[in-house]
Amino acid sequence: MTTTLTDRYVHAVQRSVPEARREEIGRELRSSIDDMVDARDDLDRDEAERVVLTDLGDPGVLAAQYADRPLHLIGPRYFLTYWRLMLRLLTWIPGAVALVVLTVVMIRNDSSADAVGAAVSAGFQAAVQVVFWTTVVFAVLERVDVDPGLPGWTVDALPDAPDERDISLVDTVTALVFIGLFGVVLVVQNFRSWVQGPDGEDVAVLDPALWSGWLPLLLAVLVANAALEVWKHREGRWTGPIVAATSVVSLAFALPFAWLAWRDSLLNPEFVDAVGMNERVLGYVNDGIVAGAVVIVLIEVVDALWKLRRRRLASA
């Protein structure tokens, strides 16, 4: 008996559907194909059969339709909830894990290079785990007939009508790039410097002893500052809480620099010797760092207060 293209197509569909429905689906599909082939009276039967089967498409897709089986990992029913939840988790979990690992490794008095490497690795692994398990959970929900009780959309979820923004995307991206570069400089200066010591090795600018507490704290403040910039962009305008947070973050970053410079504990003594800086010059440098830190804090706080006042006057 000759096997036709229709026989092969029907078989391909049947093997991917539940066994209890195979005969029923096979009869229904074969009848539909015969009707469509008969309708193509402008072609001979073999050519019409090929055209009809081509139009029907991949038998696996047709089988999934018969079996009511999704061919996507996460469909439109859950995708937006999945996407929002994953972004929310990725916003803080990897950073928190990295910060904890960095703190623990530094407390153990391991090298700063090991601490930073372990923190970056832990943060990356945490991000991978968040993406993997969130995807697995929603992929399972997509395939089980159980109501997970996820909150649905309501009109209360509508965003406010857009108005003039105080904080543009360009401002946010610029601030994040600057924060990232400053963080990189804090880390890299410990390993690469334009100044070499007597043995030809690069000399760190900041005292390496600060890695036991102060520099990890400053890196954590930079992470908080980046989160603040994202918050500011989401709000789009200056508010009282944002001004307060800006003031706190500015103080948290500038005051340690000022305090360490005031106590002559900021710069690496080997760096000071390598550049030939005497005590008088070093005093001027430290005084300049203290004054610069104070001025920067005052500028940022006053600027934030002024922008908040301008926003309130415009809204009045």
One Martini backbone bead per residue (centre of mass of N, CA, C, O) as a GRO file, in nm:
protein
  316
    1MET     BB    1   0.095   0.036   0.024
    2THR     BB    2   0.066   0.367  -0.033
    3THR     BB    3   0.219   0.647   0.102
    4THR     BB    4   0.105   0.947   0.175
    5LEU     BB    5   0.122   1.270   0.270
    6THR     BB    6  -0.126   1.253   0.450
    7ASP     BB    7  -0.037   1.015   0.622
    8ARG     BB    8   0.220   1.153   0.734
    9TYR     BB    9   0.081   1.398   0.859
   10VAL     BB   10  -0.116   1.257   1.048
   11HIS     BB   11   0.100   1.100   1.205
   12ALA     BB   12   0.254   1.353   1.312
   13VAL     BB   13   0.012   1.448   1.480
   14GLN     BB   14  -0.070   1.194   1.651
   15ARG     BB   15   0.212   1.157   1.814
   16SER     BB   16   0.140   1.460   1.972
   17VAL     BB   17  -0.111   1.330   2.105
   18PRO     BB   18  -0.332   1.197   2.280
   19GLU     BB   19  -0.421   0.871   2.262
   20ALA     BB   20  -0.740   0.899   2.303
   21ARG     BB   21  -0.743   1.113   2.030
   22ARG     BB   22  -0.617   1.003   1.767
   23GLU     BB   23  -0.849   0.893   1.593
   24GLU     BB   24  -1.027   1.143   1.590
   25ILE     BB   25  -0.812   1.338   1.472
   26GLY     BB   26  -0.749   1.176   1.218
   27ARG     BB   27  -1.030   1.187   1.088
   28GLU     BB   28  -1.068   1.494   1.089
   29LEU     BB   29  -0.810   1.568   0.930
   30ARG     BB   30  -0.851   1.398   0.677
   31SER     BB   31  -1.121   1.528   0.596
   32SER     BB   32  -1.011   1.817   0.566
   33ILE     BB   33  -0.801   1.758   0.351
   34ASP     BB   34  -0.989   1.643   0.134
   35ASP     BB   35  -1.162   1.899   0.104
   36MET     BB   36  -0.926   2.090   0.020
   37VAL     BB   37  -0.836   1.931  -0.225
   38ASP     BB   38  -1.107   1.936  -0.381
   39ALA     BB   39  -1.111   2.256  -0.398
   40ARG     BB   40  -0.846   2.221  -0.587
   41ASP     BB   41  -0.939   2.211  -0.919
   42ASP     BB   42  -0.677   2.364  -1.053
   43LEU     BB   43  -0.539   2.097  -0.958
   44ASP     BB   44  -0.382   1.835  -0.915
   45ARG     BB   45  -0.387   1.619  -0.654
   46ASP     BB   46  -0.088   1.619  -0.571
   47GLU     BB   47  -0.050   1.927  -0.574
   48ALA     BB   48  -0.284   1.995  -0.384
   49GLU     BB   49  -0.178   1.839  -0.140
   50ARG     BB   50   0.085   2.000  -0.102
   51VAL     BB   51  -0.045   2.278  -0.064
   52VAL     BB   52  -0.224   2.214   0.182
   53LEU     BB   53   0.004   2.116   0.375
   54THR     BB   54   0.163   2.376   0.364
   55ASP     BB   55  -0.065   2.556   0.484
   56LEU     BB   56  -0.086   2.401   0.759
   57GLY     BB   57   0.192   2.313   0.841
   58ASP     BB   58   0.326   2.226   1.117
   59PRO     BB   59   0.232   1.944   1.292
   60GLY     BB   60   0.319   2.039   1.576
   61VAL     BB   61   0.134   2.286   1.589
   62LEU     BB   62  -0.134   2.137   1.542
   63ALA     BB   63  -0.109   1.946   1.786
   64ALA     BB   64  -0.105   2.171   2.003
   65GLN     BB   65  -0.393   2.266   1.940
   66TYR     BB   66  -0.541   2.001   2.004
   67ALA     BB   67  -0.391   1.980   2.304
   68ASP     BB   68  -0.358   2.255   2.442
   69ARG     BB   69  -0.042   2.337   2.388
   70PRO     BB   70   0.213   2.527   2.458
   71LEU     BB   71   0.485   2.701   2.253
   72HIS     BB   72   0.563   2.860   2.513
   73LEU     BB   73   0.707   2.951   2.796
   74ILE     BB   74   0.572   3.255   2.820
   75GLY     BB   75   0.281   3.403   2.811
   76PRO     BB   76   0.054   3.666   2.822
   77ARG     BB   77  -0.076   3.593   3.097
   78TYR     BB   78   0.233   3.620   3.261
   79PHE     BB   79   0.459   3.803   3.149
   80LEU     BB   80   0.435   4.080   3.295
   81THR     BB   81   0.463   3.967   3.580
   82TYR     BB   82   0.735   3.831   3.534
   83TRP     BB   83   0.896   4.083   3.445
   84ARG     BB   84   0.848   4.263   3.695
   85LEU     BB   85   0.957   4.069   3.909
   86MET     BB   86   1.242   4.028   3.797
   87LEU     BB   87   1.328   4.326   3.804
   88ARG     BB   88   1.287   4.363   4.107
   89LEU     BB   89   1.490   4.146   4.198
   90LEU     BB   90   1.741   4.260   4.031
   91THR     BB   91   1.767   4.535   4.183
   92TRP     BB   92   1.872   4.389   4.482
   93ILE     BB   93   1.991   4.102   4.517
   94PRO     BB   94   2.276   4.108   4.385
   95GLY     BB   95   2.378   4.354   4.547
   96ALA     BB   96   2.339   4.233   4.830
   97VAL     BB   97   2.517   3.986   4.795
   98ALA     BB   98   2.777   4.135   4.719
   99LEU     BB   99   2.797   4.301   4.983
  100VAL     BB  100   2.813   4.068   5.181
  101VAL     BB  101   3.062   3.928   5.062
  102LEU     BB  102   3.253   4.168   5.083
  103THR     BB  103   3.234   4.199   5.391
  104VAL     BB  104   3.322   3.913   5.477
  105VAL     BB  105   3.598   3.904   5.333
  106MET     BB  106   3.716   4.159   5.471
  107ILE     BB  107   3.693   4.057   5.767
  108ARG     BB  108   3.899   3.813   5.697
  109ASN     BB  109   4.152   3.961   5.558
  110ASP     BB  110   4.149   3.960   5.275
  111SER     BB  111   4.200   4.049   4.981
  112SER     BB  112   4.069   4.286   4.777
  113ALA     BB  113   4.062   4.116   4.521
  114ASP     BB  114   3.900   3.881   4.639
  115ALA     BB  115   3.655   4.045   4.731
  116VAL     BB  116   3.565   4.161   4.458
  117GLY     BB  117   3.549   3.895   4.303
  118ALA     BB  118   3.343   3.756   4.493
  119ALA     BB  119   3.119   3.971   4.461
  120VAL     BB  120   3.077   3.955   4.156
  121SER     BB  121   3.019   3.652   4.143
  122ALA     BB  122   2.777   3.649   4.339
  123GLY     BB  123   2.598   3.851   4.185
  124PHE     BB  124   2.582   3.690   3.921
  125GLN     BB  125   2.464   3.427   4.040
  126ALA     BB  126   2.211   3.558   4.155
  127ALA     BB  127   2.096   3.654   3.884
  128VAL     BB  128   2.073   3.375   3.755
  129GLN     BB  129   1.882   3.253   3.970
  130VAL     BB  130   1.652   3.449   3.936
  131VAL     BB  131   1.592   3.393   3.639
  132PHE     BB  132   1.555   3.086   3.652
  133TRP     BB  133   1.332   3.052   3.879
  134THR     BB  134   1.125   3.245   3.767
  135THR     BB  135   1.089   3.096   3.499
  136VAL     BB  136   1.006   2.821   3.609
  137VAL     BB  137   0.751   2.904   3.761
  138PHE     BB  138   0.600   3.031   3.510
  139ALA     BB  139   0.615   2.781   3.328
  140VAL     BB  140   0.441   2.606   3.512
  141LEU     BB  141   0.189   2.787   3.525
  142GLU     BB  142   0.136   2.764   3.211
  143ARG     BB  143   0.085   2.422   3.247
  144VAL     BB  144  -0.127   2.465   3.475
  145ASP     BB  145  -0.465   2.424   3.617
  146VAL     BB  146  -0.394   2.691   3.816
  147ASP     BB  147  -0.474   2.937   4.041
  148PRO     BB  148  -0.232   3.163   4.179
  149GLY     BB  149  -0.346   3.458   4.262
  150LEU     BB  150  -0.273   3.681   4.084
  151PRO     BB  151  -0.266   3.997   4.020
  152GLY     BB  152  -0.457   4.197   3.843
  153TRP     BB  153  -0.577   4.422   3.633
  154THR     BB  154  -0.640   4.772   3.695
  155VAL     BB  155  -0.719   5.104   3.691
  156ASP     BB  156  -0.530   5.166   3.941
  157ALA     BB  157  -0.258   5.102   3.758
  158LEU     BB  158  -0.256   5.362   3.636
  159PRO     BB  159  -0.079   5.607   3.533
  160ASP     BB  160   0.009   5.905   3.533
  161ALA     BB  161   0.001   6.172   3.374
  162PRO     BB  162   0.206   6.329   3.184
  163ASP     BB  163   0.477   6.546   3.263
  164GLU     BB  164   0.701   6.751   3.354
  165ARG     BB  165   1.035   6.686   3.393
  166ASP     BB  166   1.315   6.714   3.611
  167ILE     BB  167   1.422   6.416   3.524
  168SER     BB  168   1.618   6.287   3.298
  169LEU     BB  169   1.767   6.037   3.128
  170VAL     BB  170   2.037   6.178   3.090
  171ASP     BB  171   2.089   6.239   3.387
  172THR     BB  172   2.087   5.946   3.485
  173VAL     BB  173   2.306   5.826   3.304
  174THR     BB  174   2.530   6.019   3.386
  175ALA     BB  175   2.530   5.946   3.687
  176LEU     BB  176   2.583   5.639   3.654
  177VAL     BB  177   2.849   5.663   3.506
  178PHE     BB  178   3.000   5.820   3.724
  179ILE     BB  179   2.964   5.615   3.951
  180GLY     BB  180   3.101   5.379   3.807
  181LEU     BB  181   3.377   5.516   3.762
  182PHE     BB  182   3.437   5.573   4.060
  183GLY     BB  183   3.434   5.278   4.149
  184VAL     BB  184   3.661   5.184   3.964
  185VAL     BB  185   3.878   5.373   4.078
  186LEU     BB  186   3.877   5.268   4.370
  187VAL     BB  187   3.975   4.984   4.283
  188VAL     BB  188   4.213   5.026   4.072
  189GLN     BB  189   4.416   5.203   4.243
  190ASN     BB  190   4.523   4.941   4.399
  191PHE     BB  191   4.673   4.825   4.114
  192ARG     BB  192   4.677   5.105   3.946
  193SER     BB  193   4.944   5.337   3.863
  194TRP     BB  194   5.143   5.631   3.790
  195VAL     BB  195   5.299   5.520   4.044
  196GLN     BB  196   5.621   5.420   4.155
  197GLY     BB  197   5.820   5.249   4.334
  198PRO     BB  198   6.134   5.136   4.408
  199ASP     BB  199   6.040   4.839   4.277
  200GLY     BB  200   5.820   4.922   4.034
  201GLU     BB  201   5.558   4.930   4.172
  202ASP     BB  202   5.251   4.998   4.215
  203VAL     BB  203   5.092   5.274   4.382
  204ALA     BB  204   4.862   5.345   4.589
  205VAL     BB  205   4.677   5.617   4.673
  206LEU     BB  206   4.526   5.471   4.879
  207ASP     BB  207   4.502   5.326   5.167
  208PRO     BB  208   4.489   4.983   5.199
  209ALA     BB  209   4.363   4.977   5.493
  210LEU     BB  210   4.069   5.073   5.398
  211TRP     BB  211   3.964   4.779   5.314
  212SER     BB  212   3.867   4.707   5.618
  213GLY     BB  213   3.608   4.944   5.570
  214TRP     BB  214   3.581   5.218   5.409
  215LEU     BB  215   3.569   5.133   5.105
  216PRO     BB  216   3.324   4.945   5.119
  217LEU     BB  217   3.139   5.171   5.217
  218LEU     BB  218   3.169   5.353   4.965
  219LEU     BB  219   3.059   5.143   4.767
  220ALA     BB  220   2.781   5.122   4.902
  221VAL     BB  221   2.708   5.420   4.853
  222LEU     BB  222   2.716   5.400   4.545
  223VAL     BB  223   2.484   5.202   4.522
  224ALA     BB  224   2.280   5.390   4.661
  225ASN     BB  225   2.310   5.616   4.453
  226ALA     BB  226   2.207   5.455   4.210
  227ALA     BB  227   1.928   5.396   4.331
  228LEU     BB  228   1.851   5.695   4.357
  229GLU     BB  229   1.856   5.761   4.053
  230VAL     BB  230   1.631   5.567   3.976
  231TRP     BB  231   1.417   5.690   4.157
  232LYS     BB  232   1.423   5.974   4.035
  233HIS     BB  233   1.334   5.884   3.751
  234ARG     BB  234   1.063   5.756   3.831
  235GLU     BB  235   0.945   6.020   3.946
  236GLY     BB  236   1.058   6.299   3.782
  237ARG     BB  237   1.078   6.445   4.067
  238TRP     BB  238   1.100   6.657   4.329
  239THR     BB  239   1.116   6.551   4.668
  240GLY     BB  240   1.145   6.525   4.994
  241PRO     BB  241   1.269   6.232   5.008
  242ILE     BB  242   1.484   6.283   4.788
  243VAL     BB  243   1.633   6.510   4.928
  244ALA     BB  244   1.703   6.351   5.182
  245ALA     BB  245   1.858   6.121   5.040
  246THR     BB  246   2.068   6.301   4.903
  247SER     BB  247   2.190   6.412   5.164
  248VAL     BB  248   2.275   6.143   5.292
  249VAL     BB  249   2.456   6.037   5.063
  250SER     BB  250   2.650   6.274   5.051
  251LEU     BB  251   2.748   6.249   5.341
  252ALA     BB  252   2.835   5.942   5.330
  253PHE     BB  253   3.067   6.013   5.117
  254ALA     BB  254   3.221   6.279   5.215
  255LEU     BB  255   3.292   6.245   5.520
  256PRO     BB  256   3.506   6.021   5.506
  257PHE     BB  257   3.707   6.185   5.343
  258ALA     BB  258   3.733   6.419   5.544
  259TRP     BB  259   3.816   6.253   5.794
  260LEU     BB  260   4.068   6.115   5.674
  261ALA     BB  261   4.214   6.375   5.592
  262TRP     BB  262   4.218   6.505   5.877
  263ARG     BB  263   4.386   6.233   5.984
  264ASP     BB  264   4.590   6.134   5.768
  265SER     BB  265   4.432   5.846   5.622
  266LEU     BB  266   4.401   5.842   5.302
  267LEU     BB  267   4.680   5.836   5.203
  268ASN     BB  268   4.946   5.675   5.088
  269PRO     BB  269   5.259   5.675   5.210
  270GLU     BB  270   5.398   5.567   4.951
  271PHE     BB  271   5.282   5.782   4.765
  272VAL     BB  272   5.395   6.030   4.907
  273ASP     BB  273   5.694   5.945   4.867
  274ALA     BB  274   5.694   5.902   4.553
  275VAL     BB  275   5.606   6.222   4.498
  276GLY     BB  276   5.746   6.414   4.715
  277MET     BB  277   5.567   6.476   4.976
  278ASN     BB  278   5.542   6.693   5.209
  279GLU     BB  279   5.388   6.796   5.493
  280ARG     BB  280   5.283   7.064   5.384
  281VAL     BB  281   5.151   6.958   5.126
  282LEU     BB  282   4.978   6.743   5.259
  283GLY     BB  283   4.810   6.944   5.420
  284TYR     BB  284   4.688   7.090   5.177
  285VAL     BB  285   4.553   6.844   5.052
  286ASN     BB  286   4.372   6.769   5.291
  287ASP     BB  287   4.230   7.041   5.310
  288GLY     BB  288   4.114   7.028   5.022
  289ILE     BB  289   3.943   6.775   5.066
  290VAL     BB  290   3.769   6.885   5.291
  291ALA     BB  291   3.660   7.133   5.141
  292GLY     BB  292   3.547   6.979   4.896
  293ALA     BB  293   3.345   6.802   5.048
  294VAL     BB  294   3.179   7.032   5.170
  295VAL     BB  295   3.104   7.176   4.907
  296ILE     BB  296   2.961   6.943   4.766
  297VAL     BB  297   2.739   6.904   4.973
  298LEU     BB  298   2.622   7.188   4.961
  299ILE     BB  299   2.553   7.188   4.661
  300GLU     BB  300   2.362   6.940   4.657
  301VAL     BB  301   2.161   7.034   4.874
  302VAL     BB  302   2.087   7.312   4.759
  303ASP     BB  303   2.000   7.212   4.480
  304ALA     BB  304   1.771   7.028   4.580
  305LEU     BB  305   1.609   7.249   4.731
  306TRP     BB  306   1.567   7.436   4.487
  307LYS     BB  307   1.415   7.229   4.307
  308LEU     BB  308   1.184   7.185   4.504
  309ARG     BB  309   1.086   7.476   4.516
  310ARG     BB  310   1.032   7.508   4.213
  311ARG     BB  311   0.819   7.285   4.196
  312ARG     BB  312   0.616   7.409   4.403
  313LEU     BB  313   0.576   7.678   4.254
  314ALA     BB  314   0.470   7.546   3.986
  315SER     BB  315   0.220   7.396   4.143
  316ALA     BB  316   0.067   7.655   4.270
   0.00000   0.00000   0.00000
